[in-house]
Amino acid sequence: MKPPMSRRAFVRNTFLSTLALASGFGIPKAFGATGKKTELTADKALEMLKKGNEEYLSDNAAQRKSRERRQEIARGQAPFAVILSCSDSRVPPEILFNRGLGELFIIRNAGNTVDTAALGSIEYGVAMLGAPLLVVLGHERCGAVDAAISVAEKNTSLPGSLGPMIEPIIPAVLVAKGSGNLKGEELLDAAVRENIRRVVNRLKTSPAILQEHVKGGQVKVVGARYDLDEGKVDFFAE
């Protein structure tokens, strides 16, 4: 008799089976998607994000809300980009890129890091919803990165789940500290940029689902930094 399957193994097998179904026989409606996916390429999607940020900077951003659009996407979604962003209240991707309902599939957490939930959500957006572009969006003066610097430099003890939450950022802080005699905001900004790069590299080399799409050219992964003072999003060179 085979030993009973663990809950974790059951969930993983169910998810992988669903992805196989999605790629081979159409995406189940229970997963909030239809068979229709965006026709945009990664480069065109990136161009639209850049244009949207320019519109945001010009204070001429359109209010992309309507009853018709809401009804149009009520039964399915086809976003053209997946965005992993910091939870900071000053960094809402839909507004920064002047996009509306159903256009961006967004995962947010403090420090724009990748845990199991974030990675699974990204894989969902790419493999099941068909988004061709994945953006890791960090920002100026990130509080989570600043906390990681405090831990690295002063061995600060953070309460509750805050400590484990910022642990993935500490390697980026150490790299930034080793790149020169940086202090204060210079160190913070260097650590923010390094954290973005590390997350981008991790996603590009992630096992299974996402890596297959990156290697196959179906998905482009880029990093970006939002300037809180200027409102501009700068995309990193690939």
PyMOL commands that set and color helices and strands:
alter all, ss='L'
color gray80, all
select helices_A, chain A and resi 7-25+29-31+42-57+67-72+93-96+116-128+143-154+162-178+184-204+209-215
alter helices_A, ss='H'
color red, helices_A
select strands_A, chain A and resi 81-85+104-108+133-139+220-226+233-235
alter strands_A, ss='S'
color yellow, strands_A
deselect
rebuild
show_as cartoon
